[in-house]
Amino acid sequence: MTLKALDLFHVAVPLKKPIKHASHERTTSDSLVVRATLDDGQVGYGEGVPRPYVTGETIESTFASLSGFDFARHLGRPTSFEDVVRRLEALVLPETEADPRGMAGNAARCALELALLDAYGRHFRESLGQAVRMVEVPGLQRTDAPSRVRYSGAIMADSTAKERISAWKMRLYGFAQVKLKVGVQGQDDPARLARLRRILGHRIDLRLDANEAWHSLELVDRVRPLLPFGPSVLEQPVPHAESDSLADLRPKLGMPIMLDESLCGYPDATRAIERGTADVLNVRLSKCGGVVPSLRIIGLAQRQGLGLQLGCHPGETGILSAAGRHLAANLRGLRYVEGSYDRHVLAANLIVEDITFRYGGWAPPLAGPGLGVTVNPEALERMAVDRKEISYE
C-alpha cells in the first residue's frame, strides 16, 4: 500500500477566548493539517502547530518543507503497521538534520507523521497507541496496557475576578494539578498566588509557567516571594538564550526547573542533561517533531532520571489531542499531562467526537484504528485559509 497524495491545509481555529501568556496572546490558532491519501483511498490526518517563537516555523515554511521531499519513495510499500513505524523511525527532514537544535521542520514532521500513522493505522487496523509500543527506544517506560489519563488544569493570566472563578472551577472539578501562568507585565504574582492558593487549597499541586518572562540576573529575586505558596516546579523562567545560566541558578531557586521553549529537539535534551539546566522536560508533540522524536526524548529523560511533562500547544485541535492521548495512555512516569482542553478552549473543532477530559481531568484511552477520531471534512474546508495538493502518482 503506497502513499498517493498529501493535502496541506492552513487552518485558522477559532478560540472561545484569547489565550494570553508572557510570550504571546492569540484569539485564533493557526495549525497545519496534513491529509494523507493511500492508493486504496484510505485517508489519515495529522496536525502540527508551527510557531516562529518556538521552532522558528511558519505555515509557509511547513508547506515548503513538505513540498520538497518525496515521502512516497521514502515509505515505499510497507507490508505491516510495524513496517510503517520502522520507516518513520528513519524519517528526518533535511531542515531538522541541518539544525543544531534539531527543531527546524518539527511541526511539519509531526503533522506528516501523524497523518501517515492515521492512514496506515486504519488500513492495517492498528491504533496510534500501538505505534507508541513499537517504536524502539532504550529505557522507555510503557504501561502494561493502555490506561486512562489524568490531565492537569491551567489558569491563564487574567483579571482578578476571572482568575478566582477559574481557581474555583479547578477545585470543584476535582483537578489534582493546576498550572498558573506568571510573569505577565502588570501582574502581582505573589498576591495572585496567595489568592489562588487560598481557593485551591494545599492538596492541589500548583506549578508555574513563566514563558521566558524573566532574565537570569533577576530570577532569584523573582522566585523568592513565590516559594511560600508551595509551587512544585517553575517552567521556562528565562529566555532560551539565557538557559545555560540555569545550571548555576537551579540550586539557589528552591524549586525544580522545567524546560519548554529550550526543549524542542533531541540536541536540546542532551544539552540540558550535560549542563544541568533542568529537573523536568516538557515534551510537546508538535515542537518535538511527532511521536518518534518525542519518544526518543522521553526515553533519554527517563534513563537520566529527569521528570517529564507531556505538554500541549495552546489552541491545538482534536487531532493533536487524540495523538497526545495515545502517548499518555501508553507511557509510565509522566509527572504532568496537558491537553484535551478541546471544548473548553475551541469555539469549533475539526473532529466529530468530543474527547475533552472529564471530571477530575480524567479521560479514557482511545481505541483506534489510527488516531481513533473522525475528522469532519466540512469543518476542515470551512476553517481552511490556504491549501496545497501534492500528488505522487
C-alpha positions in Angstrom: 0.0 0.0 0.0 1.7 3.2 -1.2 1.2 6.9 -0.4 -0.8 8.5 -3.3 -1.1 12.2 -2.2 -0.8 14.7 0.5 -3.1 17.7 1.0 -1.7 20.5 3.2 -4.2 22.9 4.9 -3.5 26.1 6.8 -6.3 26.1 9.3 -7.4 29.1 11.5 -9.1 27.6 14.5 -11.4 30.0 16.4 -10.8 30.2 20.2 -13.6 30.8 22.8 -11.4 33.5 24.4 -7.9 34.9 23.9 -5.0 32.8 25.2 -2.5 35.1 26.9 0.9 34.4 28.4 4.1 36.3 28.8 5.3 35.5 25.2 2.1 35.9 23.2 -1.6 36.4 23.0 -3.9 34.8 20.4 -7.6 34.8 19.5 -7.3 32.1 16.8 -4.8 29.3 16.5 -3.1 28.6 13.2 -2.5 24.9 12.6 -1.0 22.9 9.8 -3.3 19.9 8.9 -2.0 17.2 6.6 -4.3 14.7 4.9 -2.5 11.6 3.6 -4.3 9.5 1.0 -3.2 5.9 0.2 -3.6 4.3 -3.2 -6.6 2.3 -1.9 -8.4 5.6 -1.0 -7.8 5.4 2.8 -7.1 8.7 4.3 -5.4 9.9 7.6 -5.0 13.2 9.2 -2.2 14.9 11.2 -1.6 18.3 12.8 1.3 20.5 13.6 1.4 23.9 15.3 4.2 25.9 13.7 5.2 28.9 15.8 8.1 31.2 14.9 8.8 31.9 18.6 9.1 28.1 19.3 10.7 26.2 16.5 11.1 29.1 14.0 8.5 27.6 11.7 5.6 29.3 9.9 2.7 27.8 8.0 4.6 28.9 4.8 7.8 27.2 5.8 5.9 23.9 6.6 4.3 24.0 3.2 7.7 24.4 1.6 9.3 21.7 3.8 6.7 19.1 2.9 6.7 20.0 -0.8 10.4 19.4 -1.3 10.7 15.7 -0.3 9.4 12.5 -2.0 7.7 10.9 1.0 6.1 8.2 -1.1 9.5 7.0 -2.3 10.8 7.0 1.3 7.9 5.0 2.6 7.8 2.5 -0.3 5.2 -0.2 0.0 5.0 -1.2 3.7 3.6 -4.7 4.4 2.6 -4.2 8.0 2.0 -1.4 10.6 5.3 -2.2 12.2 6.9 -1.8 8.8 5.4 1.7 8.7 6.8 2.5 12.1 10.3 1.4 11.2 10.3 3.6 8.1 9.0 6.6 10.1 11.8 5.9 12.6 14.2 6.7 9.8 12.4 9.8 8.6 14.4 13.0 9.1 13.5 16.2 7.3 16.5 18.0 5.7 15.8 21.1 7.7 15.9 19.2 11.0 19.1 17.4 10.1 20.9 20.7 9.3 19.6 22.4 12.5 22.0 22.2 15.6 18.9 22.2 17.9 17.1 19.6 15.8 13.9 21.6 15.7 13.6 23.2 12.2 10.8 21.4 10.5 9.4 19.7 13.6 5.8 20.9 13.3 5.8 19.8 9.7 7.2 16.4 10.5 4.7 16.0 13.3 1.7 16.7 11.0 3.1 14.4 8.3 3.9 11.5 10.7 0.5 11.6 12.4 -1.3 11.7 9.0 0.7 8.6 7.9 0.2 6.7 11.2 -3.5 7.5 11.0 -3.9 6.4 7.4 -1.8 3.3 7.6 -3.2 2.5 11.1 -6.7 2.5 9.6 -5.5 0.3 6.7 -3.8 -2.2 9.0 -6.5 -1.9 11.7 -3.9 -0.7 14.3 -4.1 2.3 16.7 -1.6 5.1 17.2 -1.1 3.7 20.7 0.3 0.5 19.1 2.9 2.6 17.3 4.0 4.0 20.7 4.6 0.4 21.8 6.5 -0.4 18.5 9.0 2.5 18.5 12.4 1.2 19.7 13.7 3.5 22.5 16.0 2.2 25.2 14.7 2.6 28.7 11.3 3.9 27.6 8.8 3.1 30.3 5.5 1.9 28.9 2.3 0.8 30.6 1.3 -2.9 30.6 -1.9 -1.9 28.7 -3.4 1.4 27.5 -4.7 3.2 30.7 -6.8 6.2 31.5 -5.1 9.5 31.6 -5.3 12.3 34.2 -4.8 15.8 32.8 -4.0 18.9 34.7 -5.8 22.2 34.6 -4.5 25.7 33.7 -5.2 29.2 34.9 -4.2 31.9 32.4 -3.1 35.4 33.4 -6.3 37.4 33.6 -8.3 39.8 35.8 -8.5 39.0 39.5 -12.2 38.1 39.2 -11.7 35.7 36.3 -8.7 34.1 38.0 -10.7 33.5 41.1 -13.5 31.9 39.0 -11.0 29.7 37.2 -9.5 28.6 40.5 -12.9 27.6 41.9 -13.7 25.7 38.7 -10.4 23.8 39.0 -11.1 22.9 42.6 -14.8 22.0 42.1 -13.9 20.0 39.0 -11.6 17.8 41.0 -8.2 18.6 39.4 -5.2 17.2 41.2 -2.8 19.5 39.4 -3.1 23.1 38.2 -0.7 25.3 36.2 -0.6 29.1 36.6 0.9 31.5 34.1 3.2 34.0 35.8 5.5 36.8 34.7 2.9 38.8 32.7 3.7 42.5 32.8 1.5 44.4 35.3 0.6 41.3 37.3 1.5 41.0 41.0 2.4 37.3 41.1 2.9 36.9 44.9 -0.5 38.4 45.5 -2.0 36.2 42.8 -0.5 33.1 44.3 -1.8 34.0 47.7 -5.3 34.4 46.5 -5.4 31.3 44.3 -3.7 29.1 46.9 -6.4 30.0 49.4 -9.0 28.9 46.9 -7.2 25.8 45.6 -6.1 24.6 49.0 -2.8 22.9 49.6 -3.7 19.4 48.3 -3.6 20.6 44.7 -0.2 20.5 43.0 0.4 24.1 41.7 3.1 24.6 39.2 4.2 27.9 37.5 4.9 28.7 33.9 6.8 32.0 33.2 7.2 31.6 29.4 10.6 33.2 29.3 9.3 36.3 31.2 12.4 37.0 33.4 16.1 37.4 33.0 18.8 35.4 34.8 20.1 38.3 36.8 16.6 38.9 38.4 15.4 35.3 38.6 16.3 34.6 42.3 14.6 37.8 43.4 11.5 37.0 41.3 11.2 33.5 42.6 11.8 34.1 46.3 8.4 35.7 47.1 6.6 32.8 45.3 8.1 30.0 47.4 5.8 30.3 50.5 2.9 29.2 48.3 4.5 25.8 47.6 4.8 25.7 43.8 6.0 22.3 42.6 8.0 23.4 39.6 8.8 26.5 37.5 8.6 26.2 33.8 10.9 28.1 31.4 11.7 31.1 33.7 14.2 32.7 31.3 14.6 33.1 27.5 16.3 30.3 25.7 19.3 32.4 25.1 19.9 32.6 28.8 19.0 29.0 29.6 22.6 27.9 30.3 22.5 30.2 33.3 20.1 27.9 34.9 22.9 25.4 35.7 24.2 27.8 38.4 20.8 29.2 39.4 18.9 25.9 39.9 20.4 25.3 43.4 19.5 28.8 44.5 15.9 28.8 43.5 14.3 26.5 45.9 12.1 24.7 43.3 12.7 22.5 40.3 13.1 23.9 36.8 11.2 22.7 33.7 12.4 23.5 30.2 9.9 24.2 27.4 11.0 26.7 24.8 14.5 25.4 25.4 13.5 21.8 24.8 12.5 21.4 21.1 14.7 18.6 19.8 17.0 15.8 20.9 20.1 18.0 20.9 18.3 20.4 23.4 17.6 17.4 25.7 21.2 16.2 25.6 22.5 19.8 26.2 20.2 20.2 29.2 21.4 17.0 30.7 25.1 17.7 30.1 24.9 21.2 31.5 22.5 20.5 34.3 19.9 23.2 33.4 16.7 21.2 34.1 14.9 18.9 36.5 11.9 18.4 34.2 11.5 18.4 30.4 8.3 19.5 28.7 7.8 17.3 25.6 5.2 18.5 23.1 4.4 16.5 20.0 4.5 19.4 17.5 7.6 21.2 18.7 9.5 18.0 19.2 8.7 16.5 15.7 6.0 13.9 16.3 5.7 10.6 18.0 9.1 9.0 17.2 11.3 12.0 18.2 9.2 12.7 21.3 9.5 9.2 22.5 13.3 9.4 22.0 13.5 12.5 24.2 11.2 10.9 26.8 13.3 7.7 26.9 16.5 9.8 27.3 14.9 11.8 30.2 13.8 8.5 31.9 17.3 7.0 31.5 18.8 10.1 33.1 16.3 10.4 35.9 14.6 13.6 34.8 11.0 14.4 35.4 8.6 14.7 32.4 5.6 16.6 31.3 3.7 15.7 28.2 2.5 19.1 27.2 0.2 20.6 24.5 0.1 23.6 22.3 -2.5 26.3 23.0 -5.3 26.0 20.5 -4.4 22.6 19.1 -7.4 20.7 17.7 -8.8 17.3 18.5 -6.2 15.7 16.1 -3.3 16.6 18.3 -5.4 16.0 21.4 -6.0 12.4 20.2 -2.3 11.9 19.5 -1.3 13.1 22.9 -3.9 10.8 24.5 -2.4 7.8 22.8 1.1 8.7 24.1 -0.1 9.4 27.7 -2.2 6.2 27.8 0.7 4.0 26.8 3.6 5.6 28.9 4.5 5.4 32.5 6.4 8.0 34.5 4.8 11.2 33.2 4.7 13.7 36.1 2.3 16.1 34.3 0.0 15.7 31.3 -1.6 18.6 29.5 -4.1 18.5 26.6 -7.7 17.5 25.6 -8.9 21.0 26.6 -10.9 20.9 23.3 -14.4 22.2 24.2 -13.1 24.4 27.0 -10.8 26.3 24.6 -12.0 25.9 21.0 -15.1 27.6 19.5 -15.1 25.0 16.8 -13.2 21.7 16.4 -12.1 19.6 13.5 -13.1 16.3 14.9 -16.6 14.9 15.3 -16.1 13.2 18.7 -15.7 15.2 22.0 -12.6 13.8 23.6 -12.4 16.6 26.2 -11.2 15.4 29.6 -13.9 14.6 32.2 -14.3 15.3 35.9 -11.0 15.4 37.7 -9.2 15.7 34.4 -9.7 12.0 33.7 -10.0 10.7 30.2 -10.2 7.1 28.8 -7.7 5.7 26.3 -8.7 5.8 22.6 -9.1 2.5 20.7 -8.2 3.4 17.2 -7.8 2.4 14.4 -5.3 5.1 13.6 -6.0 8.2 15.8 -9.4 6.8 16.8 -11.2 10.0 15.9 -13.1 11.3 12.9 -12.1 14.5 11.1 -15.1 16.4 9.8 -14.2 17.3 6.1 -16.7 20.2 6.1 -15.2 21.7 9.2 -11.8 21.4 7.7 -12.8 23.1 4.5 -14.6 25.9 6.5 -11.6 26.7 8.6 -9.0 26.3 5.8 -7.3 29.6 4.9 -5.0 28.1 2.3 -4.2 24.6 0.9 -1.8 22.8 -1.3 -2.1 19.4 -3.1 0.9 17.1 -3.6 0.5 14.1 -5.8 2.9 11.2 -6.0 1.2 9.5 -9.0 
